[in-house]
Amino acid sequence: MQIDAGIITISDRAATGVYEDLAGPALKRAVEGYGWRAVFESLVPDEIAVIQRAIRQQIARGCKLVLTSGGTGVGPRDVTPEAVRAIASTELPGFGETMRRESLKLTKTAILSRSLAAVIGRTLIICLPGKPTAAVECLSFVADAVPHCLEVLRQAQTTC
């Protein structure tokens, strides 16, 4: 199954040029390593409406998987989970649980993560941490479930 993925880096500082976006390129390499295609990338600030617009744009461009990086911590500007939940039809708690469980084996602060996955329409959204290595690691913990999830969503579309 060909998986077309979109990648959204969510960072006030990277969006304003304070520092270079490293998470987006790291996720692109990881996506390609799984044999998927990174077809659309964007960099946005930590603003709920802007995050939602970026997700909707990637869905409109045909992405069946959208990976976000950043905004999943406990800081006052970390609003990615709220942005996604507000437009999602279904949350998939097992993704976030798995990412936290496996990340705790690597760092004690993983318990602070609010990473999650949800479905918007027929697209799987996975919200990953902002640190490039953590984003790639968390994706690796759930990557095996992605093709099956997308196949179920595709089949649901053809039967509706």
N, C-alpha and C positions, 0 to 999 in steps of 0.2 A: 504494500500500500504506500503510495506517495504521500508524504506529509508535508504540506506547505505551512511553514511556521512564520509568525511575526514575532518580533522582539521589541519590547518597549523598555527603555531604561528610564527610571523615574528618579530624578535627582535635581533639586534646586541648583546645587553648585555646578554640576556638569552641564545643565541646561543653560546656565549663564556664563559658561566658559571659565569658571574658577579652577576647575580641573578637568582633565580628559576623561571621557567615558571609557572605562575599561571593562565594565560588566557586559555591555552590548556585544563587543567583539569576542569576548570569552564565550558568551552563550552562542554566538554564531558559529564559532569553531566546534562547540559541543554538538549543536544541532546537526551540522554537516558530518560530524563523526558518527552520528546515529544513522546517517544515510537520509536524513530529512533535508528539506530545502528551506533556507532562511530567505523569504521572498520580500519581506518588508521590515524596515527597522525605523524606530523613532526614539527621540530623546525629549522628555517632557519634565516640567517641574512638578513638585508635590502639590498638585491642586486637583481636587476630586473631579471637577467638570472637565479639566484638560486630560486627565487620565482616561476618563470614560470616553471622551471624543477620540482619543488615540486608539483605544480598543475597538470602538465601533468602526473607525477607518480601516483598521487591519482586517476586521471581519468582512467589511464591504469589498475589500480587495481580494477576498477569497481565502484568507488564512483560516485553517481549521484548528490550528493550535496557536495560541498567543501566550508568549512567555513575558512576564514582567519581572524586572529586577529593581528592587529598592522599595522603600516606603513600608516595610513589613515589621519594623521594630516598634518601640514604645515611645519614641520621641513625639513631640507635639505636631510635627509636620509629616509623620508617617501615617498616611491616609489611604494607602493602596487597598487594604482589605475592605474599608468602608466604600471606596469607589466601586470595587468589583461587586460586592454584595448587593449594592443598590440597583444594579442592572442585571444581575444573574437570575436565572430561573431555578438553578439547582446548585447547591454547594456539595462538594465531594470531600468530606472530612478526612477520609483515609489518606489523601495526599499530604495534607498538612501534618497529620499525626505521624506518618512515616518519615517525612522530612525532619521533623523535630526529634523523633526517636533516634534516627540514624545520626543526626548532627550532634546529639548529646554525647555520642561516643567520641566525638572529635573536640568538642568545646562545651564547657559547662554553661556558657551564656546562651546556648541554642534554645533554652527554655523560654527566652524572651521573644522568640520569633513568632510572628503571626502569619507565616506563610500559609497559603491555602490554594485550593483549586475549585473552580466552579464552571458551570456550563452557561453560555449565553447563546441562545438559539441552538445551533448545531456545532458550536465552537467550544473547545476546551481552553480555559484560561488557567495558567499556573502562575501564581505569584511567588517569586523567589526572592531571597535576600539580595541586598545591594552590593555586598562584597563579591568581587568576581569569582574567587575560589569557592565561596559558600554557595553562590548561585549555581555554578557548574556541579558541585557536589550534590546539592539538593535535587537538581534535575536528574542526576544519575540514580538517585534513590527511588525515583518514581518512573523513570523512562520506560521500563518494561510494560507498564500499564497503559501508556499513551496510545499505542496502535489499537489495542482492543477497545479502549474507551471511544476512540474516533470511529472505529468500525460500528460500534453499537449506535453512536449518534447518527452515522450515515444511514444505517438500516432503518432507524426510527424515521428519518426524513422520507425515505421511499415508501414507508407504510402509512404515513400520515395523510 
